[in-house]
């Protein structure tokens, strides 16, 4: 894709999928739930960006309108996702806000993640801050 000037994104949650996507040279990792230090190092070398979609998993974990098994699974993801997000931030990985809003499961998360308000009031930013990120702009 890069030879043709195209950007690529990989929807990767698990360690193996993320590692394979980074090795393949994708531009962004969507979700990135289970990062490891070696994956983050590879992301840094490649200039890979992380789009953690934190709000989506929190909305699913709340269980409102989703099958019980999906809420339970989402709850097991949230803590590890936070740690991966902080690991990426600490390593200087560029992080962008995203919601996975086009996916059918995300319709339940839209009240949390669709916001046309200024970034300082964005639900996605608020979740990032609760996970340990700074809300201060970076250059």
Buried (B, 14 or more C-beta within 10 A) or exposed (E): EEEEEEEEBBBBBEBEBBBBBBEEEBBBBBBBBBBEEEBBEBBBEBEBBBBBBBBBBBBBBBBEEBEEEBBEBBBEBBEBBBBBBBBBBEBEBBBEBBBBBEEEEBEBBBEBBBBEEEEEEBBBBBBBBEBEBEEEEEE
